[in-house]
Amino acid sequence: LKLRSPRAEDGRPVFEAVRSWGGLDLNSAYAYLLLCDRFGAQSVLAEQDGQLVGFVLGIQFPENPDTLFVWQVGVAPELRGHGLATRMVDATLAS
């Protein structure tokens, strides 16, 4: 399992994951592009064998640099219940 910061090109895969995994409100593809591109430093993706299996999308506003707003946390259905969400949030807070 690899954790990394998202990039603009990750916006579409995150959008597709939210659509197929269920359980989260689906935002526009543009919203995920924007979050991955502009807020990558406050977000984390999890990949397994090159496939997206989880993400934390966070936003940090300049007027509140000590506050992280977590927009969404998503975990592939087959990996839920194994602590991946906690691991990704911890990695996000550590960055």
For each residue, the residues with C-beta under 8 A, 3 or more apart:
1: 46 47 48 53 84
2: 46 47 48
3: 44 45 46 47 87 88 91
4: 44 45 47
5: 40 41 43 44 45 95
6: 10 11 14 35 36 40 43 44 45 55 57
7: 10 36 37 40
8: 11 33 36 37
9: 12 36
10: 6 7 13 14 36 45 52
11: 6 8 14 15 29 30 32 33 34 35 36 37
12: 9 15 16 29 32 33
13: 10 16 17 52
14: 6 10 11 17 18 32 35 36 45 52 55 57 74
15: 11 12 18 19 26 27 28 29 32 33
16: 12 13 19 20
17: 13 14 20 21 52 55 74 76
18: 14 15 21 24 26 27 32 72 74
19: 15 16 26
20: 16 17
21: 17 18 24 74 75 76 77
22: 77
23: 74
24: 18 21 72 74
25: 72
26: 15 18 19
27: 15 18 31 32
28: 15 31 32
29: 11 12 15 32 33
30: 11 33 34
31: 27 28 34 35
32: 11 12 14 15 18 27 28 29 35 36 57
33: 8 11 12 15 29 30 36 37
34: 11 30 31 37 38 39
35: 6 11 14 31 32 38 39 43 57 59 71
36: 6 7 8 9 10 11 14 32 33 39 40 43 57
37: 7 8 11 33 34 40
38: 34 35
39: 34 35 36 42 43 57 58 59 60
40: 5 6 7 36 37 43
41: 5 60 95
42: 39 58 59 60 68 92 95
43: 5 6 35 36 39 40 55 56 57 58 92
44: 3 4 5 6 55 56 88 91 92 95
45: 3 4 5 6 10 14 52 54 55
46: 1 2 3 52 53 54 55 75 84 87 88
47: 1 2 3 4 50 51 52 53
48: 1 2 51 53 79
49:
50: 47
51: 47 48
52: 10 13 14 17 45 46 47 55 76
53: 1 46 47 48 75 76 79 84
54: 45 46 73 74 75 76 79 84 85 88
55: 6 14 17 43 44 45 46 52 72 73 74 88
56: 43 44 70 72 73 85 88 89 91 92
57: 6 14 32 35 36 39 43 70 71 72 73
58: 39 42 43 68 69 70 71 92
59: 35 39 42 68 69 71
60: 39 41 42 64 65 67 68 69
61: 64 65 67 69
62: 65
63:
64: 60 61 67
65: 60 61 62
66:
67: 60 61 64
68: 42 58 59 60 92 93
69: 58 59 60 61
70: 56 57 58 73 89 92
71: 35 57 58 59
72: 18 24 25 55 56 57
73: 54 55 56 57 70 85 88 89
74: 14 17 18 21 23 24 54 55
75: 21 46 53 54 79 80 84 85
76: 17 21 52 53 54 79 80
77: 21 22 80
78:
79: 48 53 54 75 76 82 84
80: 75 76 77 84
81:
82: 79
83: 86 87
84: 1 46 53 54 75 79 80 87 88
85: 54 56 73 75 88 89
86: 83 89 90
87: 3 46 83 84 90 91
88: 3 44 46 54 55 56 73 84 85 91 92
89: 56 70 73 85 86 92 93
90: 86 87 93 94
91: 3 44 56 87 88 94 95
92: 42 43 44 56 58 68 70 88 89 95
93: 68 89 90
94: 90 91
95: 5 41 42 44 91 92
